Amino acid sequence: MSLKSVLFAAVAAVSLAGAASAEGAKIMVQDQYARVSTKMATSGAAFMNIMNMSSEADQLLAVRSDVAKRVELHTHMESGDGIMKMVHVEDGFAIPAEGSHLLQRGGDHVMFMGLTETLEHGDVVPLTLVFQNAGEISIEIPVDLERKPGQGGHMKHTN
């Protein structure tokens, strides 16, 4: 087994076994992963389950990473003619009190546009999540090019 494979397995195990959160923060992130469609892709996406352990609702306002020229919160919307398209969600995503919000394929997600480096299976992407109440939370997201839609994260999506 290569060093890269061992490192990816270790990062994945930590990501799945625990949650990323800021010291004393009420926001936790689980089952995060990023992917690109091809090795030469100029864009990619990240998915995760964001849990609010607080009795106060919060709002994910923005995301930042050096891995791309632009990093935005996106969702899929029907354009009226039956065609789905991705759109930037400028107001961000509500994270309900004592609830969660799932960023997943085909729905809400983090979009990396203008990648500044190639993302390969096993790489780790640094990402800062900016919340209205919880402030900034920095996490690491493993690149998983093998995960199929719907795999992982057995958390329920609540609004």
C-alpha positions, 0 to 999 in steps of 0.5 A: 500500500502506498504512503498516499493510500495510507494517508488517505485511509487515515484522514478518511477514518478520522473524518468518518469517526469524528467531527470537525469543529472549532474549540467551544463551537456549536457547529460540527461537520461530519462526512466531508469529502471533495471530488472532481469529475476528471483529472483535468477538471477546472472545477470541483465540489465539496459535500458534508453534513453540518450540524448545529448543536446550539439552541440558536439557528445559524447561517453558513454565509460563505466559504474560502479555500486557496484551492480555487480562484472562486469558492462559493455556496451553490445549489441546483435549481430548475430553470423553468424549462425542466433543465437543472442548473447550478446557481450561487446562493448568496445568502448561504444556507440556514443551519437550524437550531439543534438540527443539520443541513446536508450538502450533497450531490444534486443539491446544496454544495460547495463549488470550487471554480478555477482550481489552482491545483489538480485534485487527486484521490487522497489529497486534502483540501483546506476549507474555511466555513464562515457562519453568522454566529459561530464565526469561522471554522477551518476544516480539512476535506479528503478528496474521494473520487471513488465515492458513489452518490448516496454513499456515506453520511447516514445523517438525516437532512432537516430544515 
